Amino acid sequence: MNIRKNWLKWLLPSAAWVALAGCATPQYATQTTFRAPLSVQGQSCVVHQCQKNLSQCQTTCAATRESCIAHIEPAVQQAYNEAQIRYDGALRQYQTDRQFYDLDRALRFSMMQPVFVPGRGWVYAPGYWGYGGGFGYPYDSPPEPPAPPSLNAIRQHLISERCDNAPCPCQQNYEQCYVGCGGGIQKSVVCIANCKDSDPKPAPQAPELGAQQTLTPLQAN
């Protein structure tokens, strides 16, 4: 009996783990393999031209992002004011719905008391049964109050939308320069987590062959 209990104790968590693993979504990445130029001149070109331009481009993009953030406050305030107007309207609607809900609860157990039905006005309870299928319609559940706008959340959204997504082709320019110096670049999509047996796996690093590899995770749709 104890052996059976121990077996079940081991089997159940294992089965749950297998089920969860089977449902997990595979995660993919772009694997980029850089094969260095064979000539000394080409290798010097990568260091003194491609890498230098890459560093300058990244510095420029970082400065552009900081400038965007520094000047985004007027747009943040405008978006917040508009969100506040929408919230005020939703709050008034909620308060009206809540009054109807509370009134409906108060009259719920009184058969001969009038009940307010949207679109029909005040009706008596017996007619209300036939209209909505019973007391509580359409207020079976209390209305949900609207969430007030968050200035910080709006700010972070605009930073992500306007500043973080600004064009910054540093990597593309670097790769074009790398090939121009005589190097080779190969790209492939590989699975990095929750993989199926048929998914392509990352190739092993081969520094002794003058190759470097990077993995860039792909964003899920």
C-alpha positions as YAML, in Angstrom:
chain: A
units: angstrom
residues:
- id: 1
  name: MET
  ca: [0.00, 0.00, 0.00]
- id: 2
  name: ASN
  ca: [2.81, 2.41, 0.87]
- id: 3
  name: ILE
  ca: [4.56, 1.54, -2.39]
- id: 4
  name: ARG
  ca: [1.40, 2.43, -4.30]
- id: 5
  name: LYS
  ca: [1.03, 5.75, -2.47]
- id: 6
  name: ASN
  ca: [4.66, 6.63, -3.16]
- id: 7
  name: TRP
  ca: [4.25, 5.72, -6.82]
- id: 8
  name: LEU
  ca: [1.16, 7.90, -7.14]
- id: 9
  name: LYS
  ca: [2.90, 10.70, -5.25]
- id: 10
  name: TRP
  ca: [5.66, 10.65, -7.88]
- id: 11
  name: LEU
  ca: [3.40, 10.09, -10.90]
- id: 12
  name: LEU
  ca: [0.89, 12.90, -10.38]
- id: 13
  name: PRO
  ca: [3.38, 15.81, -10.27]
- id: 14
  name: SER
  ca: [5.28, 14.28, -13.18]
- id: 15
  name: ALA
  ca: [2.10, 13.99, -15.27]
- id: 16
  name: ALA
  ca: [1.18, 17.58, -14.46]
- id: 17
  name: TRP
  ca: [4.65, 18.75, -15.49]
- id: 18
  name: VAL
  ca: [4.46, 16.85, -18.77]
- id: 19
  name: ALA
  ca: [1.01, 18.33, -19.49]
- id: 20
  name: LEU
  ca: [2.23, 21.85, -18.81]
- id: 21
  name: ALA
  ca: [5.34, 21.32, -20.89]
- id: 22
  name: GLY
  ca: [3.24, 20.03, -23.77]
- id: 23
  name: CYS
  ca: [1.05, 23.16, -23.66]
- id: 24
  name: ALA
  ca: [3.93, 25.64, -23.43]
- id: 25
  name: THR
  ca: [4.43, 27.81, -26.50]
- id: 26
  name: PRO
  ca: [7.78, 27.35, -28.28]
- id: 27
  name: GLN
  ca: [10.05, 30.39, -28.26]
- id: 28
  name: TYR
  ca: [12.14, 31.23, -31.30]
- id: 29
  name: ALA
  ca: [15.11, 33.46, -32.06]
- id: 30
  name: THR
  ca: [17.12, 34.59, -35.05]
- id: 31
  name: GLN
  ca: [20.60, 33.10, -34.92]
- id: 32
  name: THR
  ca: [23.15, 35.21, -36.77]
- id: 33
  name: THR
  ca: [26.54, 33.71, -37.58]
- id: 34
  name: PHE
  ca: [29.35, 36.14, -38.40]
- id: 35
  name: ARG
  ca: [32.31, 34.65, -40.28]
- id: 36
  name: ALA
  ca: [35.28, 36.98, -40.08]
- id: 37
  name: PRO
  ca: [37.06, 38.15, -43.24]
- id: 38
  name: LEU
  ca: [40.05, 35.99, -44.14]
- id: 39
  name: SER
  ca: [42.37, 38.85, -44.97]
- id: 40
  name: VAL
  ca: [44.09, 41.07, -42.44]
- id: 41
  name: GLN
  ca: [42.80, 44.11, -44.30]
- id: 42
  name: GLY
  ca: [39.25, 42.85, -44.03]
- id: 43
  name: GLN
  ca: [39.58, 42.18, -40.31]
- id: 44
  name: SER
  ca: [41.00, 45.67, -39.80]
- id: 45
  name: CYS
  ca: [38.07, 47.06, -41.81]
- id: 46
  name: VAL
  ca: [35.59, 45.41, -39.43]
- id: 47
  name: VAL
  ca: [37.33, 46.80, -36.35]
- id: 48
  name: HIS
  ca: [38.11, 50.33, -37.50]
- id: 49
  name: GLN
  ca: [35.12, 50.97, -39.72]
- id: 50
  name: CYS
  ca: [32.17, 48.69, -38.90]
- id: 51
  name: GLN
  ca: [32.54, 48.55, -35.13]
- id: 52
  name: LYS
  ca: [33.38, 52.27, -34.93]
- id: 53
  name: ASN
  ca: [30.29, 53.18, -36.98]
- id: 54
  name: LEU
  ca: [28.18, 50.82, -34.86]
- id: 55
  name: SER
  ca: [29.30, 52.49, -31.64]
- id: 56
  name: GLN
  ca: [28.63, 55.97, -33.03]
- id: 57
  name: CYS
  ca: [25.19, 54.92, -34.30]
- id: 58
  name: GLN
  ca: [24.23, 53.43, -30.94]
- id: 59
  name: THR
  ca: [25.35, 56.60, -29.16]
- id: 60
  name: THR
  ca: [23.27, 58.72, -31.52]
- id: 61
  name: CYS
  ca: [20.20, 56.51, -31.07]
- id: 62
  name: ALA
  ca: [20.54, 56.63, -27.28]
- id: 63
  name: ALA
  ca: [20.78, 60.44, -27.38]
- id: 64
  name: THR
  ca: [17.74, 60.61, -29.66]
- id: 65
  name: ARG
  ca: [15.75, 58.47, -27.26]
- id: 66
  name: GLU
  ca: [16.69, 60.60, -24.27]
- id: 67
  name: SER
  ca: [15.73, 63.75, -26.17]
- id: 68
  name: CYS
  ca: [12.38, 62.17, -27.09]
- id: 69
  name: ILE
  ca: [11.70, 61.35, -23.44]
- id: 70
  name: ALA
  ca: [12.71, 64.84, -22.33]
- id: 71
  name: HIS
  ca: [10.18, 66.46, -24.70]
- id: 72
  name: ILE
  ca: [7.30, 64.01, -24.35]
- id: 73
  name: GLU
  ca: [5.61, 65.59, -21.31]
- id: 74
  name: PRO
  ca: [3.19, 67.87, -23.25]
- id: 75
  name: ALA
  ca: [1.88, 64.86, -25.19]
- id: 76
  name: VAL
  ca: [1.58, 62.92, -21.93]
- id: 77
  name: GLN
  ca: [-0.47, 65.68, -20.33]
- id: 78
  name: GLN
  ca: [-2.76, 65.97, -23.36]
- id: 79
  name: ALA
  ca: [-3.35, 62.21, -23.45]
- id: 80
  name: TYR
  ca: [-4.00, 62.22, -19.70]
- id: 81
  name: ASN
  ca: [-6.56, 65.05, -19.99]
- id: 82
  name: GLU
  ca: [-8.38, 63.18, -22.76]
- id: 83
  name: ALA
  ca: [-8.35, 59.99, -20.70]
- id: 84
  name: GLN
  ca: [-9.70, 61.92, -17.71]
- id: 85
  name: ILE
  ca: [-12.62, 63.21, -19.81]
- id: 86
  name: ARG
  ca: [-13.45, 59.67, -20.90]
- id: 87
  name: TYR
  ca: [-13.16, 58.49, -17.30]
- id: 88
  name: ASP
  ca: [-15.52, 61.21, -16.03]
- id: 89
  name: GLY
  ca: [-18.14, 60.14, -18.57]
- id: 90
  name: ALA
  ca: [-17.70, 56.46, -17.69]
- id: 91
  name: LEU
  ca: [-17.93, 57.32, -13.99]
- id: 92
  name: ARG
  ca: [-21.23, 59.15, -14.45]
- id: 93
  name: GLN
  ca: [-22.60, 56.20, -16.36]
- id: 94
  name: TYR
  ca: [-21.41, 53.86, -13.63]
- id: 95
  name: GLN
  ca: [-23.09, 55.94, -10.93]
- id: 96
  name: THR
  ca: [-26.37, 55.85, -12.87]
- id: 97
  name: ASP
  ca: [-26.10, 52.10, -13.38]
- id: 98
  name: ARG
  ca: [-25.28, 51.64, -9.71]
- id: 99
  name: GLN
  ca: [-28.39, 53.56, -8.67]
- id: 100
  name: PHE
  ca: [-30.53, 51.32, -10.86]
- id: 101
  name: TYR
  ca: [-28.80, 48.27, -9.45]
- id: 102
  name: ASP
  ca: [-29.34, 49.35, -5.82]
- id: 103
  name: LEU
  ca: [-32.98, 50.20, -6.56]
- id: 104
  name: ASP
  ca: [-33.47, 46.83, -8.19]
- id: 105
  name: ARG
  ca: [-32.00, 45.11, -5.12]
- id: 106
  name: ALA
  ca: [-34.24, 47.11, -2.78]
- id: 107
  name: LEU
  ca: [-37.40, 46.17, -4.70]
- id: 108
  name: ARG
  ca: [-36.35, 42.63, -5.47]
- id: 109
  name: PHE
  ca: [-38.61, 40.94, -2.89]
- id: 110
  name: SER
  ca: [-41.67, 43.17, -3.27]
- id: 111
  name: MET
  ca: [-44.03, 41.73, -5.86]
- id: 112
  name: MET
  ca: [-46.32, 44.76, -6.11]
- id: 113
  name: GLN
  ca: [-43.73, 47.53, -6.05]
- id: 114
  name: PRO
  ca: [-42.92, 49.34, -9.30]
- id: 115
  name: VAL
  ca: [-39.56, 48.55, -10.85]
- id: 116
  name: PHE
  ca: [-37.66, 50.72, -13.30]
- id: 117
  name: VAL
  ca: [-36.93, 48.89, -16.57]
- id: 118
  name: PRO
  ca: [-34.64, 50.68, -19.07]
- id: 119
  name: GLY
  ca: [-36.55, 51.41, -22.24]
- id: 120
  name: ARG
  ca: [-39.98, 50.86, -20.58]
- id: 121
  name: GLY
  ca: [-39.93, 53.10, -17.53]
- id: 122
  name: TRP
  ca: [-41.62, 52.13, -14.25]
- id: 123
  name: VAL
  ca: [-43.56, 48.85, -14.36]
- id: 124
  name: TYR
  ca: [-45.08, 46.70, -11.66]
- id: 125
  name: ALA
  ca: [-43.40, 43.52, -10.56]
- id: 126
  name: PRO
  ca: [-45.73, 40.99, -12.26]
- id: 127
  name: GLY
  ca: [-45.13, 42.56, -15.66]
- id: 128
  name: TYR
  ca: [-41.44, 42.74, -14.86]
- id: 129
  name: TRP
  ca: [-41.33, 38.98, -14.47]
- id: 130
  name: GLY
  ca: [-42.54, 38.52, -18.02]
- id: 131
  name: TYR
  ca: [-40.25, 41.21, -19.44]
- id: 132
  name: GLY
  ca: [-36.93, 40.05, -18.10]
- id: 133
  name: GLY
  ca: [-37.40, 36.56, -16.79]
- id: 134
  name: GLY
  ca: [-37.37, 37.54, -13.14]
- id: 135
  name: PHE
  ca: [-36.17, 40.16, -10.72]
- id: 136
  name: GLY
  ca: [-32.65, 41.37, -11.22]
- id: 137
  name: TYR
  ca: [-32.77, 41.73, -15.02]
- id: 138
  name: PRO
  ca: [-30.72, 43.44, -16.33]
- id: 139
  name: TYR
  ca: [-28.93, 44.08, -13.02]
- id: 140
  name: ASP
  ca: [-28.10, 40.54, -11.88]
- id: 141
  name: SER
  ca: [-24.52, 41.63, -11.24]
- id: 142
  name: PRO
  ca: [-23.36, 44.97, -9.87]
- id: 143
  name: PRO
  ca: [-21.76, 47.25, -12.46]
- id: 144
  name: GLU
  ca: [-17.99, 47.55, -12.43]
- id: 145
  name: PRO
  ca: [-16.57, 51.00, -11.65]
- id: 146
  name: PRO
  ca: [-14.20, 52.38, -14.29]
- id: 147
  name: ALA
  ca: [-10.48, 52.54, -13.52]
- id: 148
  name: PRO
  ca: [-9.12, 56.09, -13.25]
- id: 149
  name: PRO
  ca: [-6.36, 57.00, -15.71]
- id: 150
  name: SER
  ca: [-2.75, 56.73, -14.57]
- id: 151
  name: LEU
  ca: [-0.40, 59.53, -15.57]
- id: 152
  name: ASN
  ca: [2.65, 57.28, -15.19]
- id: 153
  name: ALA
  ca: [1.09, 54.45, -17.23]
- id: 154
  name: ILE
  ca: [0.25, 56.88, -20.03]
- id: 155
  name: ARG
  ca: [3.79, 58.27, -19.92]
- id: 156
  name: GLN
  ca: [5.35, 54.81, -20.17]
- id: 157
  name: HIS
  ca: [3.02, 53.89, -23.05]
- id: 158
  name: LEU
  ca: [3.98, 56.98, -25.04]
- id: 159
  name: ILE
  ca: [7.68, 56.44, -24.35]
- id: 160
  name: SER
  ca: [7.39, 52.90, -25.64]
- id: 161
  name: GLU
  ca: [5.32, 53.97, -28.65]
- id: 162
  name: ARG
  ca: [7.24, 57.08, -29.70]
- id: 163
  name: CYS
  ca: [10.75, 56.82, -28.25]
- id: 164
  name: ASP
  ca: [11.58, 53.12, -28.01]
- id: 165
  name: ASN
  ca: [10.25, 52.34, -31.50]
- id: 166
  name: ALA
  ca: [12.10, 55.13, -33.28]
- id: 167
  name: PRO
  ca: [14.08, 53.88, -36.31]
- id: 168
  name: CYS
  ca: [17.64, 52.96, -35.34]
- id: 169
  name: PRO
  ca: [19.28, 50.90, -38.12]
- id: 170
  name: CYS
  ca: [22.60, 50.38, -36.34]
- id: 171
  name: GLN
  ca: [22.63, 46.59, -36.63]
- id: 172
  name: GLN
  ca: [21.58, 46.59, -40.28]
- id: 173
  name: ASN
  ca: [24.29, 49.10, -41.16]
- id: 174
  name: TYR
  ca: [26.86, 47.06, -39.24]
- id: 175
  name: GLU
  ca: [25.97, 43.88, -41.08]
- id: 176
  name: GLN
  ca: [26.19, 45.62, -44.48]
- id: 177
  name: CYS
  ca: [29.59, 47.01, -43.51]
- id: 178
  name: TYR
  ca: [30.70, 43.57, -42.26]
- id: 179
  name: VAL
  ca: [29.89, 41.93, -45.58]
- id: 180
  name: GLY
  ca: [31.50, 44.83, -47.43]
- id: 181
  name: CYS
  ca: [34.73, 44.15, -45.55]
- id: 182
  name: GLY
  ca: [34.75, 40.56, -46.81]
- id: 183
  name: GLY
  ca: [32.97, 38.84, -43.93]
- id: 184
  name: GLY
  ca: [30.08, 36.43, -44.20]
- id: 185
  name: ILE
  ca: [26.72, 36.49, -42.42]
- id: 186
  name: GLN
  ca: [24.22, 33.67, -42.16]
- id: 187
  name: LYS
  ca: [20.81, 33.93, -40.49]
- id: 188
  name: SER
  ca: [18.40, 31.22, -39.42]
- id: 189
  name: VAL
  ca: [15.38, 30.91, -37.13]
- id: 190
  name: VAL
  ca: [15.95, 28.46, -34.27]
- id: 191
  name: CYS
  ca: [14.01, 27.33, -31.21]
- id: 192
  name: ILE
  ca: [15.40, 28.32, -27.82]
- id: 193
  name: ALA
  ca: [12.70, 27.16, -25.35]
- id: 194
  name: ASN
  ca: [9.76, 24.72, -25.17]
- id: 195
  name: CYS
  ca: [10.94, 23.20, -28.43]
- id: 196
  name: LYS
  ca: [9.41, 20.35, -30.40]
- id: 197
  name: ASP
  ca: [11.60, 17.56, -31.73]
- id: 198
  name: SER
  ca: [11.18, 18.90, -35.27]
- id: 199
  name: ASP
  ca: [12.24, 22.47, -34.37]
- id: 200
  name: PRO
  ca: [15.70, 23.62, -35.54]
- id: 201
  name: LYS
  ca: [18.10, 24.09, -32.63]
- id: 202
  name: PRO
  ca: [20.87, 26.71, -32.27]
- id: 203
  name: ALA
  ca: [24.14, 25.69, -33.87]
- id: 204
  name: PRO
  ca: [27.11, 25.36, -31.49]
- id: 205
  name: GLN
  ca: [29.62, 28.17, -31.27]
- id: 206
  name: ALA
  ca: [32.72, 27.71, -33.43]
- id: 207
  name: PRO
  ca: [35.22, 30.42, -32.41]
- id: 208
  name: GLU
  ca: [38.13, 28.33, -33.65]
- id: 209
  name: LEU
  ca: [36.74, 28.76, -37.18]
- id: 210
  name: GLY
  ca: [36.60, 32.54, -36.86]
- id: 211
  name: ALA
  ca: [32.82, 32.58, -36.41]
- id: 212
  name: GLN
  ca: [30.72, 34.42, -33.84]
- id: 213
  name: GLN
  ca: [27.03, 33.83, -33.23]
- id: 214
  name: THR
  ca: [24.26, 35.92, -31.70]
- id: 215
  name: LEU
  ca: [20.68, 35.04, -30.75]
- id: 216
  name: THR
  ca: [17.93, 37.67, -31.06]
- id: 217
  name: PRO
  ca: [14.57, 36.48, -29.57]
- id: 218
  name: LEU
  ca: [11.59, 36.91, -31.86]
- id: 219
  name: GLN
  ca: [8.58, 38.74, -30.48]
- id: 220
  name: ALA
  ca: [5.42, 36.65, -30.23]
- id: 221
  name: ASN
  ca: [2.53, 37.79, -32.42]
...
